[in-house]
Amino acid sequence: MRRVEVLSIQRVGAADLARIAAVDPSVNVADAGGWFDGEIRETWPAFTANRYLAPNATGQGTREVRDALLARAEVILGGWPYPLDLRARSPLLKWFHQRPAGASNLLMGDLWGSNVVVTTSRGAGNTLAIAEYAITGILHFAKGFHHANGHGFDHRAYRPLLIEGKTMCVIGAGGIGRDVGRLGAALGMRVVGTRRSYVPGEALPAGFSAMGGAPDMDGFLAESDFVVVACQWTPETTGLIGTERLALMKPGAILVNVARGEIVDETAVADALDRGHLRGVAMDVYNGEFEGPPPERLWRDPRVLITPHISGASDANRHGAIEIFCENLRAYLDGVEMRNRIDWAVGY
């Protein structure tokens, strides 16, 4: 029987490792979760290492031992961050699965654009928690909470909005975006959204009143009181929300970004705030979040709420990465198409 060597460089519990091994008798699973932390500290920005690695984590094993593990691996399960030279050190590697959902996390390493099949956990993360964050960001500014606690006690400053009847546009109605739309509709919002793969006439997701493709975005923005960015970051979406599209939004609109910072032009956002065009902005991401702190111009503005990429965290872990990995491992062994395979030309 041919052995399929699967290497986990992501910290995975014993039960999940057993689930992977149980997919097929041919699978041999090696656990190296955390072994590469020392290398990551040496090759990634200190801000990234301090944010994503356990305190004082230095890895395990010698470089030779880690190289030997990579050299045998046909399949690797990884996370964030990861060894930037993974492809060069894994000559037998045919498939890499990234536990996070965002394909753009891999742009810095040598897997991007390679001949290795790469899949992500898109649509299987803690999408509901992220959607709740987006709705919370809207409510925070809609009810004027940014005026509380140290920002004075003038009741005239609050100007609370009634949520029911307002229009919310979800840019990127995938797994996260659909949950955002469903929750918004439950609060009485009219929800519209866009998808790159939208096919005219297809059934609308729960809670959505209208759906369109990229050409429909500007029309939707002009109708919107609230805008939630939940799409993938690709060359096509870089700077998607800039000066012109911010101007299309209704005066006093609220913007929430739970996707990637590079999708929103932050200078244009700051300018829109200075003009009083935006009521508030909630950002769980920002441009350069993996290299350094938030931009000072936005950080000091009370109309901007910035958090360190925590929207997917909650007391109930519903992340389905291992389920997708096991499903894809079965597909890999059977020689059939796997879910969430990155199309290098498209960017996710």
C-alpha positions in Angstrom: 0.0 0.0 0.0 1.3 3.4 -1.0 1.8 5.7 2.1 0.6 9.3 2.0 2.7 11.4 4.3 0.7 14.1 5.9 2.6 16.7 7.9 0.8 19.1 10.3 2.8 22.2 11.1 -0.3 23.8 12.7 -1.1 23.2 16.3 -3.8 20.6 16.1 -5.3 18.6 19.0 -4.9 14.8 19.3 -8.6 14.2 18.4 -8.3 16.1 15.2 -5.0 14.4 14.3 -6.8 11.1 14.8 -9.7 12.2 12.5 -7.1 13.0 9.8 -5.4 9.6 10.2 -8.8 7.8 10.1 -9.6 9.2 6.6 -7.8 6.3 5.0 -5.4 3.5 6.1 -2.8 4.8 3.6 -2.5 8.1 5.6 0.5 8.6 7.9 0.2 11.8 10.0 3.3 13.5 11.5 2.7 16.2 14.1 5.0 19.2 14.0 2.7 21.8 15.3 4.8 24.7 16.7 8.1 23.2 15.6 8.8 26.0 13.2 8.1 28.9 15.6 11.7 29.8 16.0 12.2 30.1 12.2 9.1 32.2 12.0 10.5 34.6 14.6 13.6 34.9 12.6 12.0 35.5 9.2 8.7 37.4 9.9 8.4 40.9 11.3 8.6 41.0 15.1 5.1 42.5 15.3 3.7 39.4 13.5 5.6 36.9 15.7 4.5 38.7 18.9 0.9 38.8 17.7 0.5 35.2 16.5 3.0 33.0 18.3 2.8 31.9 21.9 5.1 34.0 24.2 8.7 32.8 24.2 7.9 30.1 21.6 11.1 29.0 19.9 10.1 25.9 18.1 11.3 22.3 18.4 13.9 20.1 16.8 17.0 21.0 14.8 16.9 22.5 11.4 17.9 19.2 10.0 15.0 17.4 11.7 12.5 19.9 10.4 14.0 19.8 6.9 13.7 16.0 7.0 10.0 16.3 8.0 9.3 18.7 5.1 11.3 16.5 2.6 9.0 13.6 3.2 5.7 15.4 3.2 3.3 14.9 0.3 0.5 16.9 2.1 1.0 19.7 4.6 -1.6 21.2 6.9 -0.5 24.7 7.9 -1.7 27.9 9.5 -0.6 31.5 10.0 2.3 32.4 10.0 4.2 29.7 8.2 7.8 29.1 6.9 8.2 31.4 3.9 10.5 28.9 2.1 8.1 25.9 2.5 7.9 25.0 -1.2 11.7 25.0 -1.6 12.2 22.7 1.3 9.4 20.3 0.4 10.3 18.6 -2.9 7.5 16.0 -2.7 4.8 18.4 -1.7 1.7 18.1 -3.9 -1.0 19.8 -1.7 -1.0 22.4 1.1 -4.1 23.3 3.1 -4.2 26.6 5.0 -6.4 26.6 8.1 -7.3 30.3 7.7 -9.8 31.4 5.1 -7.9 34.2 3.4 -5.8 33.2 0.4 -3.9 36.5 0.6 -2.2 35.2 3.8 0.1 33.2 1.4 1.3 36.1 -0.7 4.6 36.4 1.1 5.8 32.8 0.8 7.1 30.7 -2.1 3.9 28.6 -2.4 2.1 31.4 -4.2 1.9 30.7 -7.9 3.7 27.4 -7.5 2.8 24.0 -8.9 1.5 22.9 -5.5 -2.3 22.6 -5.1 -3.3 25.0 -2.3 -6.7 25.0 -0.6 -8.1 27.2 2.2 -10.8 27.0 4.8 -12.9 29.7 3.1 -16.5 29.6 4.3 -15.7 27.2 7.2 -14.3 29.7 9.7 -16.1 31.3 12.6 -18.3 33.1 10.1 -21.1 33.8 12.6 -18.8 35.4 15.1 -17.4 37.7 12.3 -20.9 38.6 11.2 -21.9 39.4 14.8 -18.8 41.7 14.9 -19.9 43.5 11.7 -23.4 44.1 13.1 -21.9 45.2 16.4 -19.8 47.8 14.6 -22.8 49.2 12.9 -24.8 49.4 16.2 -21.9 51.0 18.0 -21.9 54.0 15.7 -25.6 54.0 14.9 -26.4 54.4 18.6 -23.7 56.9 19.1 -21.7 54.8 21.6 -18.5 56.4 20.3 -19.5 59.5 22.2 -19.6 57.7 25.6 -16.9 57.1 28.2 -14.5 60.1 28.2 -15.9 61.8 25.2 -18.2 64.1 27.1 -21.8 63.7 28.3 -23.8 65.8 25.9 -27.0 64.0 24.9 -27.2 66.1 21.7 -24.0 64.5 20.3 -25.5 61.0 20.1 -28.1 61.3 17.4 -29.1 57.6 17.5 -30.3 55.9 14.3 -33.2 53.5 14.0 -31.8 50.4 12.4 -35.1 49.1 11.1 -35.7 50.2 7.5 -32.1 51.2 6.8 -30.2 49.6 3.9 -27.0 47.6 4.3 -24.8 46.6 1.5 -22.6 43.5 1.9 -19.6 43.5 -0.4 -18.7 39.8 -0.8 -21.7 37.7 0.1 -19.8 34.5 0.7 -19.8 32.6 4.0 -19.2 35.6 6.2 -21.3 38.0 4.1 -24.3 35.7 4.0 -24.3 35.6 7.8 -24.0 39.4 7.9 -27.0 39.7 5.6 -29.1 37.2 7.6 -28.4 39.0 10.9 -29.1 42.4 9.4 -32.4 41.3 8.0 -33.4 40.0 11.4 -32.9 43.5 12.7 -35.2 44.9 10.0 -32.6 46.1 7.6 -33.0 46.0 3.8 -30.0 44.0 2.7 -28.3 44.1 -0.7 -25.0 42.5 -1.7 -22.5 41.7 -4.3 -20.6 38.6 -5.3 -17.9 38.1 -7.9 -19.5 34.9 -9.1 -23.1 36.2 -9.1 -25.3 34.7 -11.8 -28.4 36.9 -12.6 -31.6 35.1 -11.6 -30.0 32.8 -9.0 -31.9 32.4 -5.7 -31.2 35.1 -3.1 -29.5 34.1 0.1 -31.6 34.3 3.3 -32.2 37.9 4.3 -31.1 39.5 1.1 -33.5 41.7 -0.9 -31.2 42.1 -3.9 -27.9 40.6 -5.2 -25.6 41.6 -8.0 -22.1 41.4 -9.4 -19.3 44.0 -9.4 -21.1 46.3 -11.9 -24.0 46.6 -9.5 -21.9 47.8 -6.5 -22.0 51.5 -7.2 -25.7 51.5 -7.4 -26.0 49.6 -4.1 -23.6 51.9 -2.4 -25.7 55.0 -3.3 -28.7 53.4 -1.5 -26.8 52.2 1.6 -26.7 53.5 5.1 -24.3 50.8 6.2 -21.6 49.0 4.2 -19.8 45.8 5.2 -16.7 44.7 3.4 -16.4 40.9 3.5 -14.8 40.0 0.2 -11.5 38.4 -0.6 -8.4 40.6 -1.2 -7.2 40.1 -4.7 -5.5 42.5 -7.3 -9.1 43.1 -8.5 -10.3 44.3 -5.0 -7.2 46.3 -4.0 -8.4 49.8 -3.2 -11.9 48.8 -4.1 -13.4 51.2 -1.6 -11.7 54.5 -2.3 -12.6 58.2 -2.6 -15.2 57.8 -5.4 -17.0 54.9 -3.8 -17.0 56.5 -0.4 -18.6 59.6 -1.9 -21.3 57.4 -3.4 -22.4 56.3 0.1 -25.1 58.3 1.8 -23.9 61.1 4.1 -23.5 59.7 7.6 -22.9 56.2 6.3 -21.2 53.6 8.5 -18.4 51.4 7.1 -17.3 48.1 8.5 -14.3 46.1 7.2 -13.9 42.5 8.2 -12.0 41.4 5.1 -8.5 42.8 4.5 -7.1 46.3 5.0 -5.8 46.5 1.5 -9.4 46.5 0.1 -10.1 49.9 1.7 -8.1 53.1 0.9 -7.5 54.3 4.5 -6.4 57.7 3.4 -9.6 58.2 1.6 -11.5 57.0 4.7 -9.7 59.5 6.8 -10.5 62.3 4.3 -14.2 61.3 4.3 -14.3 61.4 8.1 -12.7 64.9 8.0 -15.4 66.0 5.6 -18.0 64.6 7.9 -19.3 62.3 5.2 -19.0 59.1 7.3 -20.6 58.6 10.7 -18.2 55.9 11.8 -15.8 53.2 10.6 -15.3 49.8 12.3 -12.1 47.9 11.2 -11.0 44.5 12.4 -8.3 44.7 9.7 -6.0 47.5 8.4 -3.3 47.8 5.7 -0.1 46.3 7.0 -1.7 44.7 10.1 0.8 41.9 10.0 3.8 44.2 10.1 2.9 47.0 12.5 0.3 49.0 14.5 -2.7 50.8 13.0 -2.3 54.2 11.2 -2.2 57.0 13.7 -4.6 59.2 11.8 -7.4 56.7 12.1 -6.3 55.3 15.5 -6.8 58.6 17.3 -10.2 59.4 15.7 -13.1 58.4 18.1 -15.2 57.8 15.0 -13.0 54.8 14.1 -13.1 51.5 16.0 -10.0 49.4 15.3 -9.5 45.9 16.7 -6.6 43.4 16.1 -8.2 40.9 13.8 -10.4 39.3 16.6 -13.8 39.2 14.9 -13.6 35.4 14.4 -12.9 34.7 18.1 -15.7 33.6 20.4 -16.4 31.3 23.3 -17.8 28.7 20.8 -15.3 27.5 18.3 -17.2 26.6 15.1 -14.1 26.7 12.9 -14.5 23.9 10.3 -10.9 23.7 9.0 -10.4 20.1 10.0 -13.7 19.1 8.4 -12.7 20.7 5.1 -9.2 19.2 5.3 -10.5 15.7 5.9 -13.1 16.1 3.1 -10.4 17.3 0.8 -8.0 14.6 1.9 -10.6 12.0 0.8 -11.0 13.8 -2.5 -7.2 14.0 -2.9 -6.8 10.3 -2.4 -9.7 9.6 -4.8 -8.3 11.9 -7.5 -11.3 14.2 -7.6 -11.7 18.0 -7.3 -11.1 19.5 -3.9 -13.0 22.4 -2.2 -11.5 25.9 -2.0 -8.6 25.4 -4.4 -6.8 28.7 -5.0 -6.9 29.9 -8.5 -3.6 31.8 -8.8 -5.0 34.0 -11.6 -8.1 35.0 -9.7 -6.3 35.4 -6.3 -8.4 33.0 -4.1 
